[in-house]
Amino acid sequence: MNIGNFNNSFGRYPFVDLPPGFVEKTLRYEPAVILKNKGIRGGRVVEPIATRYRFLLIKKFVMKKMIMGLCLMAATGVVCAQNAHSSYRQEVPIGVMESFHKDYPDASAVHWNRTDGKWNAEFVKMTEHKSMYACYDTKGRHIDTRMTVAQSAVPTKVIRHLDADYHGRYSHEFTRIERPGKRDLYKVKVKRQGVSGSLYVDDKGHEKDYASR
C-alpha cells in the first residue's frame, strides 16, 4: 500500500493506491468529493470533507491484507505439518511397514512414532472399531499390540487373582497385550504397600514380569 501526498488546486490531500472502485464502494453512503485518476499510479484523492473516512478506508484495506496474510500463513502451516508427517512416515523402515500391513490390513488413521529404538503404530482396527498400539523392532518383528478393554472382557481367572491378592487395591482399568506366539497379558494398576504400579497377569491368572518390551 502506498501512502503519500498529492498537490492540486484544492490543496494537499493524502492519497492511497487502492484497487479501482474500492474508494467509491467504501464511501458510497457518505458525501465526499472523489477526484478520479488524479493521483500517480492510479491513486485516488479524497476531499477533506471525508477525512475520517480516509482513515477508515486505509484501516479496512490494511486489515483485509492482514487477514489474507494470516490465512496464507495458516494454510502454509497445515501444508508443512502434513509434509512433516509424510516425511516422518517415509522414515519408517520398509520391513516394519510390510509387517504392520500384513498383520493389520484393515488399519486406518495410522500414526507412527519411534521410542527406545522401536517403532510404534497408533491406529484404528476397523473390524473391531478399536484404537490400538502395535510395536515393532527395526527389522519388522512384531513385539506386541496393546488396547484398552473393559473388565467384562477380562478372563475370569485374572479377576479372581486380583480379587484374592489385591482386593480393593486395583484400578479396574485394563490393557490387553497381544504377543505373537505367546499368551495374552492383562495390564492393570495395583497398589503394593501404598505404592501404585503396573501388574501383568496372563489369561490363566499368573503374574508375569513384562515391565519393558
N, C-alpha and C positions, 0 to 999 in steps of 0.2 A: 504494500500500500504506500502511495506517495503523497505526502502532505507538504504543501508549500504555500506560496503567496502569489496572487495574480493581480496586476495593476490594470485597471481600465478607467473609464470615465466616472464610474461610481465610487472609485477609491480602491483600497487594498482589501481583498477578500480571500480568505483561505479556500483552497480547493483540494479535492481528493480525487484521485484516479479510481473510478469505480466502474463496474460493468454498465453498459448502456441501459438506460431506463431504470436503474436502481434508485437514483435520487427521486425521480418522478413518482415511483411507486411508494417510496418511503414517506414523501411529503404530500401525497395526493389529497389528504384530508385537511391540510392546513394551508393558509395563504402564504405564499412565498414566491418571489421572483426568481425564476431559474433561467439563467443565460446559457444556452446550449452551445457546445463546441467553441467556447471562448478560452478554455484552459489549454495548456500544452498537453500533448499526448492524450487528447480526448477528455481532459478533465472537465469537471462541472463546477460552475461558480454559483454560489447561493447568496442572495442578498442578506444584509444584516437583519432583516425582519424575521429571518428564520435561524438566527444564531443558535438558539437552544436545540434546534433540530439537526444542525450540523454535528453537534456532539453526539446526539442520539444516533445519527446516521453512521458516524465513524465507529461508535461503540458497537452497533449491530453488525457492521461489516467485520470488525476485528473479532467479535465473539463468534461469528459464523466461521471465520478462518480457524479460530482456536478449536471449535468443536470438530471441524473437519480434520484438523491435525490430531486431536485426541482419538478420533475414530480410527484414523490411519495407524496410530501407534498401537491401539488395542488389537487391530487386525494383524499387525506385524507381530505382536507378542504371541497371538494364538498360533500363527504360522510357525514361529520359532519354536514354540513348545511342542507342536506336532512334529517338527523336524527333529527336535532333540529326542523325542520319544522314539521316532522311527530309527534314528541313528543308533540309539541305545539298543533297540531291538535287533539291529543288524549285527551288534557285537556278540549276541548270544551264539555260542558255537553251533555249527550245523548239526553235530551229533546230538546235542541237547534238544534242539528244535525237533529233529526227526523222532527222537524217543518220546517227547511230550505229545506230539500229534498222533503218534501210534497208540499211546496209552489213552489219550482223550481226544478222539476225532471230532467230538461234538462240543468241544470247549469254545466259549465265546468270552468277549471282554477280557482278553489276556493281557496282563501286565507283568513284566519281568523285572527282577532286581537281583543283585548279587550280594551275598552275605557270607563272610568267612570262607571265601573261595568256592561257594556253592551257588547254583542258580535256582532261584525260586520263582515259580509262576503262580500268580494270583488269577483265578479265573472262575467262570460260572459253568457248571456242568448242566447242559440244557435238559438232559433226560431226567435229572433229579431237581433241577432249579435250585441248586445249592452253590454257595461260594466255597471254593476250595483253595488249598495251597499245596502245590506239588514241588518237591525238592529233588534236584539232580546234581550229580557231580560234573566236573568239566568234561568228562568223557561220555556223558549222556546216560550214566547209570541212575536208574530211578531209586532214590533213597526212601522217600515216604511221601504220603499225601495226608493232609490234615483238614478236618472240617468240624464245625460245631454241631453237636447233636443234642436232642432233648433227652432227659433222663429216661423217658419211656422207651427210647431206642437203645439204651444201655443194657447189656446182658444181665440177667437176674443174679448170676454169681458175682458180678462186680459190685452190685448194690448190696448184696448180703455181706460181702467182705468189708465194705465201707461202714455199713451199719454196725457190724460186730466190733471193728477196731477203731473206727473214727466217728462214732455216733455223735451227732450234733457238732462235728468239727470238720465237715466238708461242705463245699460250696454248692453242690447240686448243678453245677455248670460243667459240661463235659466236652472234651475234644477227642474225636476218634482219629487214630493214627493208623493208616493202612500201610503195611510194609510188604513189598513183593516177596513171596515165598515164606512169609512168617505170619504169626498170629497178629491180629489187630490189637492195638493197645488203646487204653482209655486214660486220658489225662484229666486230673481233677485237682483242685486246690484243697489242701487239708492243713490243719493246724497241729503241730507237734510241739509240745511243751511251750505253747503260746506263740510259736513261730510259724508263719504261713509259708507253705512251699508246695511244689508240684509233686503229685504222686502218679505213677504209671502202673496200671493194672491190666493184665491181659484178659481175654474173654472167659478164662477159667477162674478168674478171681485171684490170680497170683501177682504179687507186686514184682515189678521189673525195674531195672536200672536203665533208664533211657533219657538221661538228663541232657544229652547232646546227640546230634546226628553223626 
